[in-house]
């Protein structure tokens, strides 16, 4: 009797060797979960608690008594739930919508970015609402630097740490997603820009102005990814006005970012400028650093505007060329 081909054993997919590239790519989530569990278990024992807490709990250079300090644990749980949703819901949805491979990748990318910027916006607005008096009056964005600016609640600190962690984790994702060189180059620039500016705001104690700039940037990204998802789903009646709204918000956000940077770094902080950096007090308000921060923000906004205009001019030329051919 001849055994039928494609039996149970034949249908099983061959498992890659342990610690090979394919093994790491397929099981990187489980590997990281095991590493995290090691640190969590380390919190249970007195002789390893101090070491494990360095990797789990946010660290502070000093202790301050504040009226309300958020713990931030809920924020980490929310992002974890979003990752589970991304990994389990999207594959089923892709199967039902029958998107192409390229569209599927872009759809997944926008969905992931949409969740992250939506969470970040919610967290940032919550932080602003907690310290509303520091943001209603625009002068409070630079007044009290650095004494008031370097004091952060746990939720405030975790927000910036999560931002840095998210953009740093983009680099190992290049390996796991097997991206092409062109895609890696584009995403590397995007990640590096976020890391540089968020790190500067966090480590130089420019957290208030940094928080407002993040809100402006992420709000534009939120609208863009909503419009992009609607476009891939074929909802043109929604995606077309959404993209138009994004175009307006994008330009407004660029101008608002420049105005805020000029008022903060050129006008506001200049009134309390220091000749040298004071590391002990966390005062980095020197002329060189202040002007470089201003120059960096302005140049970034100009580059984004240039890319925006160049993209739309290219689309306009392509549409005009198609109309001529149609005639």
Secondary structure per residue as TSV (DSSP state, phi and psi in degrees):
chain	resnum	aa	ss	phi	psi
A	1	X	-	360.0	128.9
A	2	X	-	-86.0	129.4
A	3	X	-	-75.3	136.6
A	4	X	-	-66.6	143.0
A	5	X	S	-73.0	154.1
A	6	X	S	76.6	34.3
A	7	X	-	-69.6	-166.1
A	8	X	H	-64.6	-43.4
A	9	X	H	-70.5	-37.9
A	10	X	H	-70.0	-29.6
A	11	X	H	-79.1	-15.1
A	12	X	S	-71.0	134.7
A	13	X	-	-78.3	134.7
A	14	X	-	-65.9	130.5
A	15	X	-	-79.8	137.0
A	16	X	-	-69.8	155.4
A	17	X	-	-60.0	149.7
A	18	X	T	-62.6	136.0
A	19	X	T	67.4	13.0
A	20	X	S	-79.5	172.4
A	21	X	H	-60.8	-46.5
A	22	X	H	-64.8	-36.9
A	23	X	H	-63.5	-44.2
A	24	X	H	-65.9	-41.2
A	25	X	H	-64.5	-42.8
A	26	X	H	-74.5	-28.6
A	27	X	H	-120.3	20.1
A	28	X	H	-64.9	-30.6
A	29	X	H	-65.2	-44.1
A	30	X	H	-67.6	-36.3
A	31	X	H	-63.4	-45.4
A	32	X	H	-66.8	-35.4
A	33	X	H	-62.6	-39.9
A	34	X	H	-65.9	-40.2
A	35	X	H	-64.0	-42.6
A	36	X	H	-63.8	-39.3
A	37	X	H	-62.9	-32.7
A	38	X	H	-61.6	-44.1
A	39	X	H	-69.3	-36.9
A	40	X	H	-65.9	-42.3
A	41	X	H	-64.1	-34.2
A	42	X	H	-63.0	-23.9
A	43	X	T	-69.6	-18.5
A	44	X	T	-81.0	-15.1
A	45	X	S	-114.6	136.6
A	46	X	H	-60.4	-38.2
A	47	X	H	-77.6	-13.4
A	48	X	H	-114.9	-3.1
A	49	X	H	-62.6	-43.0
A	50	X	H	-65.1	-35.8
A	51	X	H	-73.9	-43.8
A	52	X	H	-67.6	-34.7
A	53	X	H	-65.1	-24.9
A	54	X	H	-63.4	-34.4
A	55	X	H	-89.7	-15.2
A	56	X	H	-103.7	-51.4
A	57	X	S	-94.5	144.8
A	58	X	-	-66.2	140.6
A	59	X	-	-100.3	149.7
A	60	X	-	-127.7	146.7
A	61	X	S	-79.7	-19.1
A	62	X	S	-154.1	168.1
A	63	X	-	-112.2	129.2
A	64	X	-	-129.4	146.4
A	65	X	-	-95.6	119.4
A	66	X	-	-124.7	162.9
A	67	X	S	-71.8	-41.5
A	68	X	-	-141.2	122.8
A	69	X	-	-127.5	116.8
A	70	X	-	-73.5	153.0
A	71	X	-	-88.0	-32.4
A	72	X	-	82.4	-3.8
A	73	X	H	-65.0	-35.5
A	74	X	H	-64.6	-34.4
A	75	X	H	-62.8	-41.7
A	76	X	H	-67.4	-35.0
A	77	X	H	-68.1	-38.4
A	78	X	H	-62.5	-44.4
A	79	X	H	-66.7	-35.4
A	80	X	H	-64.3	-39.7
A	81	X	H	-65.6	-35.2
A	82	X	H	-65.4	-37.1
A	83	X	H	-65.0	-40.3
A	84	X	H	-63.1	-42.5
A	85	X	H	-61.6	-42.0
A	86	X	H	-63.6	-39.6
A	87	X	H	-81.2	-24.8
A	88	X	H	-105.5	-35.5
A	89	X	H	-82.2	-42.4
A	90	X	H	-63.2	-43.2
A	91	X	H	-56.5	-39.6
A	92	X	H	-66.4	-40.8
A	93	X	H	-67.4	-39.4
A	94	X	H	-61.1	-39.5
A	95	X	H	-64.0	-34.9
A	96	X	H	-78.8	-33.2
A	97	X	H	-86.2	-16.8
A	98	X	T	58.8	46.7
A	99	X	-	-78.1	155.4
A	100	X	-	-70.2	171.0
A	101	X	H	-63.7	-43.1
A	102	X	H	-66.7	-44.6
A	103	X	H	-65.3	-35.7
A	104	X	H	-63.5	-42.4
A	105	X	H	-64.3	-45.2
A	106	X	H	-67.9	-36.5
A	107	X	H	-63.9	-46.2
A	108	X	H	-63.2	-38.5
A	109	X	H	-63.1	-45.2
A	110	X	H	-67.9	-37.8
A	111	X	H	-63.3	-43.4
A	112	X	H	-64.5	-45.6
A	113	X	H	-65.6	-37.6
A	114	X	H	-61.5	-44.7
A	115	X	H	-64.8	-41.8
A	116	X	H	-66.1	-46.8
A	117	X	H	-69.6	-32.1
A	118	X	H	-65.7	-44.4
A	119	X	H	-62.2	-45.9
A	120	X	H	-62.5	-40.2
A	121	X	H	-63.6	-44.9
A	122	X	H	-61.1	-43.3
A	123	X	H	-65.9	-42.9
A	124	X	H	-65.6	-42.8
A	125	X	H	-66.6	-33.1
A	126	X	H	-64.5	-41.7
A	127	X	H	-64.9	-39.3
A	128	X	H	-65.9	-40.0
A	129	X	H	-66.2	-31.1
A	130	X	H	-67.6	-33.4
A	131	X	T	-123.3	52.4
A	132	X	T	-60.5	-32.6
A	133	X	H	-65.2	-21.7
A	134	X	H	-84.6	-6.6
A	135	X	H	-123.9	-19.1
A	136	X	H	-66.9	-47.3
A	137	X	S	-88.9	115.9
A	138	X	G	-62.4	-25.0
A	139	X	G	-66.4	-26.1
A	140	X	G	-69.3	-13.2
A	141	X	G	-67.5	-28.5
A	142	X	T	-117.6	-17.2
A	143	X	T	-68.8	146.3
A	144	X	T	80.8	9.4
A	145	X	T	-77.7	136.1
A	146	X	T	-100.3	-5.3
A	147	X	T	-57.3	-46.7
A	148	X	T	-81.0	-26.6
A	149	X	T	-79.6	-28.0
A	150	X	S	-81.8	-11.6
A	151	X	-	-87.6	117.5
A	152	X	-	-127.3	141.4
A	153	X	-	-73.7	170.3
A	154	X	H	-61.6	-41.6
A	155	X	H	-65.6	-38.5
A	156	X	H	-64.3	-45.0
A	157	X	H	-67.7	-42.3
A	158	X	H	-64.0	-33.6
A	159	X	H	-58.0	-49.9
A	160	X	H	-68.9	-36.2
A	161	X	H	-66.0	-38.9
A	162	X	H	-67.2	-36.3
A	163	X	H	-61.7	-47.4
A	164	X	H	-64.7	-41.4
A	165	X	H	-63.5	-39.8
A	166	X	H	-63.9	-46.3
A	167	X	H	-75.6	-29.1
A	168	X	H	-69.4	-35.8
A	169	X	H	-72.5	-6.4
A	170	X	H	-65.5	-29.9
A	171	X	H	-69.0	-47.6
A	172	X	H	-65.2	-23.4
A	173	X	H	-66.3	-27.6
A	174	X	H	-58.6	-39.8
A	175	X	H	-71.9	-43.0
A	176	X	H	-70.3	-33.7
A	177	X	H	-89.1	-6.7
A	178	X	T	54.5	52.9
A	179	X	-	-75.7	157.5
A	180	X	-	-78.4	165.5
A	181	X	H	-62.6	-39.8
A	182	X	H	-64.3	-41.9
A	183	X	H	-67.3	-38.2
A	184	X	H	-64.2	-41.3
A	185	X	H	-62.2	-45.3
A	186	X	H	-65.2	-45.6
A	187	X	H	-70.6	-30.6
A	188	X	H	-64.9	-43.8
A	189	X	H	-61.7	-45.1
A	190	X	H	-61.0	-45.4
A	191	X	H	-66.8	-42.3
A	192	X	H	-64.3	-39.3
A	193	X	H	-61.7	-45.7
A	194	X	H	-64.0	-42.8
A	195	X	H	-63.4	-44.6
A	196	X	H	-63.8	-48.5
A	197	X	H	-73.3	-39.3
A	198	X	H	-68.8	-38.7
A	199	X	H	-63.4	-41.8
A	200	X	H	-62.1	-43.9
A	201	X	H	-65.3	-38.0
A	202	X	H	-76.2	-50.0
A	203	X	H	-79.6	-24.0
A	204	X	T	-97.7	7.3
A	205	X	T	67.1	26.3
A	206	X	-	-96.3	48.1
A	207	X	H	-73.2	-31.5
A	208	X	H	-69.0	-50.7
A	209	X	H	-66.7	-34.5
A	210	X	H	-63.7	-39.3
A	211	X	H	-64.6	-42.2
A	212	X	H	-66.4	-41.4
A	213	X	H	-64.6	-36.8
A	214	X	H	-64.4	-41.1
A	215	X	H	-61.6	-44.4
A	216	X	H	-62.2	-43.7
A	217	X	H	-69.5	-44.8
A	218	X	H	-71.2	-27.7
A	219	X	H	-66.8	-40.2
A	220	X	H	-65.3	-40.1
A	221	X	H	-65.7	-35.7
A	222	X	H	-61.3	-48.0
A	223	X	H	-64.0	-40.0
A	224	X	H	-62.9	-46.6
A	225	X	H	-71.8	-30.1
A	226	X	H	-64.2	-45.6
A	227	X	H	-64.2	-38.5
A	228	X	H	-67.3	-41.4
A	229	X	H	-64.0	-41.8
A	230	X	H	-63.3	-35.1
A	231	X	H	-64.9	-45.0
A	232	X	H	-67.5	-27.5
A	233	X	T	-84.1	-1.5
A	234	X	T	80.9	15.4
A	235	X	-	-89.8	73.7
A	236	X	H	-68.8	-30.0
A	237	X	H	-64.9	-24.3
A	238	X	H	-98.2	-39.4
A	239	X	H	-68.6	-36.9
A	240	X	H	-61.8	-53.8
A	241	X	H	-66.5	-27.4
A	242	X	H	-67.3	-41.0
A	243	X	H	-66.5	-36.9
A	244	X	H	-64.7	-40.3
A	245	X	H	-63.1	-40.9
A	246	X	H	-61.5	-40.9
A	247	X	H	-59.7	-41.8
A	248	X	H	-68.6	-46.5
A	249	X	H	-64.4	-36.9
A	250	X	H	-60.2	-47.5
A	251	X	H	-65.9	-43.4
A	252	X	H	-62.3	-40.2
A	253	X	H	-64.5	-37.1
A	254	X	H	-64.2	-45.5
A	255	X	H	-67.9	-40.4
A	256	X	H	-63.9	-38.1
A	257	X	H	-65.3	-41.9
A	258	X	H	-65.6	-44.5
A	259	X	H	-61.8	-44.4
A	260	X	H	-64.5	-41.4
A	261	X	H	-65.0	-42.0
A	262	X	I	-64.9	-44.7
A	263	X	I	-65.3	-35.4
A	264	X	I	-80.0	-53.7
A	265	X	I	-87.1	-27.9
A	266	X	I	-93.1	-41.7
A	267	X	I	-98.7	-53.8
A	268	X	I	-68.4	-58.9
A	269	X	G	-70.6	-18.9
A	270	X	G	-64.4	-26.7
A	271	X	G	-69.0	-22.4
A	272	X	G	-122.5	35.6
A	273	X	-	-68.2	143.5
A	274	X	-	-113.4	147.4
A	275	X	S	-72.7	-29.4
A	276	X	S	-134.3	159.8
A	277	X	-	-75.1	133.9
A	278	X	B	-111.5	96.6
A	279	X	T	-67.4	-36.3
A	280	X	T	-65.4	-36.7
A	281	X	T	-90.6	-6.9
A	282	X	T	70.4	29.8
A	283	X	B	-100.5	111.3
A	284	X	-	-114.1	22.3
A	285	X	-	-85.3	66.6
A	286	X	-	-103.5	163.3
A	287	X	H	-61.6	-40.8
A	288	X	H	-65.9	-50.6
A	289	X	H	-66.1	-41.4
A	290	X	H	-63.1	-45.7
A	291	X	H	-70.9	-33.4
A	292	X	H	-68.2	-37.7
A	293	X	H	-62.8	-44.5
A	294	X	H	-62.9	-45.2
A	295	X	H	-63.1	-39.9
A	296	X	H	-63.3	-44.5
A	297	X	H	-65.8	-44.9
A	298	X	H	-65.2	-44.7
A	299	X	H	-63.4	-38.3
A	300	X	H	-63.6	-43.8
A	301	X	H	-65.2	-39.0
A	302	X	H	-65.7	-39.4
A	303	X	H	-65.0	-42.1
A	304	X	H	-64.3	-40.1
A	305	X	H	-65.3	-40.3
A	306	X	H	-62.5	-45.7
A	307	X	H	-63.4	-38.8
A	308	X	H	-63.7	-47.6
A	309	X	H	-66.9	-42.2
A	310	X	H	-62.5	-39.6
A	311	X	H	-63.6	-46.0
A	312	X	H	-72.8	-31.9
A	313	X	H	-65.1	-40.0
A	314	X	H	-62.6	-41.7
A	315	X	H	-65.4	-38.8
A	316	X	H	-64.6	-41.0
A	317	X	H	-66.3	-40.6
A	318	X	H	-64.1	-42.9
A	319	X	H	-67.0	-36.7
A	320	X	H	-66.6	-38.4
A	321	X	H	-66.2	-38.4
A	322	X	H	-66.1	-37.3
A	323	X	H	-66.3	-38.1
A	324	X	H	-65.7	-40.2
A	325	X	H	-66.0	-35.5
A	326	X	H	-65.9	-31.5
A	327	X	-	-74.0	360.0
